[in-house]
Amino acid sequence: MNMQVSRRLERFSSAMFFELNQLKQQLRANGTEVIDLGIGSPDLPPPPHVIEALTEAVCDPSVYGYPTSEGSPFFRQAVADWYKKRFDVELDPSTECMALMGSQDGLSHLSLTLVDPGDYVLVPDPGYPIYEVSIHLADGRPYLMPLLETNDFLPDFSKIPPEVAQRAKYMILNYPNNPVTAVAERSFYEQAVSFAKLYDILIVSDIAYSELAFDGFKPISILQIDGAKDVAVEFHSLSKSFNMAGCRIGYAAGNREALQALAVVKSNIDYGVFTAVQKAGAAALTGDPSHTAHMSETYRKRRDVLLDGLKRIGWDIPKPQATMFVWAKIPIPMTSRKFTKELLAQTGVAVVPGVGFGEQGEGYVRIALVQPEEKLQEVVARIEKSGILKKN
């Protein structure tokens, strides 16, 4: 069959990751133990009370019917209660909270909700791939906002042409950031809200890593800014905060008009999140908050083990204040794609080339802290032994 695929697929950057996966498979076939610091999939289990809630729920015969696409009332109430407890933000659970099959699901459906062919969307570069991919799925036009080290990896709103801002449907912000690990202060969000109100743009704030922060830093929600609910909707995920990546559950909160429109699209695409998973999610949000503090401490220790070790052997990387990643400038004159392949081939350590997240990611690699401390110590030893950092 001569399959004719959509031209949209030409804009999806899967070739690079396919090549890396092929190389990993070859190394494993040859007996090399690959230490995979590429994909950001948590290696830790959910808290025991979440597993218990899920176990109990799947034994309940009543949970096997179709759930509602916007989420069960008990889960939306748990989201509202968590926002009040965590950020002191008041939300109406019936109109300002929505369950999602993970934040990626919600972000991809949001573009179909808001974007007509040719509409602009303001997207960070580098950024999580679904941001730009979702715009192409809706035949929109991504306008890339460079995240530069010289500006603390924050977009400069003054550099966005007014003619683009006037035609933009929404803007994506992500702090703490994946992949660059940057964080944002209240003053930045205040600027973002003012900019959005000036040009009538919806802000889509992705705070999937708000609970993974270190050294006393406490991320905030854009919904804490006065008037933010007029122009902002926030996406969150239980994948990272509670190690529930395989459960596929997250939520959106904030602007009720945006959520109402998103609910229409979702009702035509999916039947919502399995009720048993929603019960586990509600248990996570309403349970003992010490879990996230313990998890953050685990990642902080991993961060320090890896970065202190790499600094000792000549690769000095700033320590991030949040997320489960490290955004590392490549220490030798080599492209991110080539460095990633060389590192994998010579050491068996897998990371992600920065250019995979956008043009502004060139010159960096993203390292996921998804291995225990002893494995990260082995990463340092392998890199030192390979001599790759001494190449010119």
CORZI-V146296 format. One line per field, one symbol per residue. phi: phi as a letter, one per 20 degrees, with the letter a starting at -180 (. if undefined). psi: psi as a letter, one per 40 degrees, with the letter a starting at -180 (. if undefined). burial: I if it has 9 or more other C-alpha atoms within 8 Angstrom, else O. Layout:
BEGIN
phi=???
psi=???
burial=???
END
This chain:
BEGIN
phi=.efdeffgffeeeegffffffffffffffeneeeeedefeegedefggffffffffffeeffeeeffffeofgffffffffffffedldecefecdcbfcenffgffffffffdddgnfececfcfbggfgfgffffemecfdeefddgfdlldfeffeeggffgfdeebcdcbbgeddemfccegffffffffffffdldfeddddgdfedcclnfcgddfffegmfffcccddccegefcldgfflbbadbpgffffffffffffedcdneggffffffffffdefffgfffffffffffgfgfffffffdodecgefeamdccddffecfbfffffffffffecmddcdfgffdpgfefnccddeedcfgfffffgfffffffmffefd
psi=hghhiieddeehgedddddddddddddddeehhhhhfcifhheiiiiddddddddddeehdeeeihiideiiddddddddddddddefhhihddeeihiifiddddddddddddhiheiihhhihiihdddddddddefahhhhhhhidefffiihdeehhdddddehdihhighiiheeeiiiidddddddddddddefhhhhhhfdfdegiifehhiiideehhededeiihhiiedddeffdedghaiiibhdddddddddddeedieahhdddddddddddeaheeddddddddddddddddddddddeeghhihieiifihhhhheigiidddddddddddeehhahhdeeeideeheiihhhffiiddddddddddddddedeei.
burial=OOOOOOOOOOOOOOOIOOOIOOIIOOIIOOOOOIIIIIOIOIOOOIIOIIIOIIOOIIOOOOIOOOIIIIIIOOIIIIIIIIIIOOIOIOIOIOIIIIIIIIIOIIIIIIIIIOIIOOIIIIIIIIIIOIIIIIIIIIIIIIIOIIIIOOIOIIIIOOOIOOOIIOOIIIIIIIIIIIIIIIIIOIOOIIOIIOIIIOOOIIIIIIIIIIIIIIOOOOIIOIIIIOOIIOIIIIIIIIIIIIIIIOOIIIIIIIIOOOIIIIIOIIIOOOIIIIIIIIIIIIIIIIOOOOIIIOIIIOIIIIIIIIIOIIIOOOIOIOOIIIIIIIIIOIOOOOOIIOIIIOIIIOIIIIIIIIIIIIIIIIIIIIIIIIIOIOIIIOIIOIIIOOOIIOOO
END
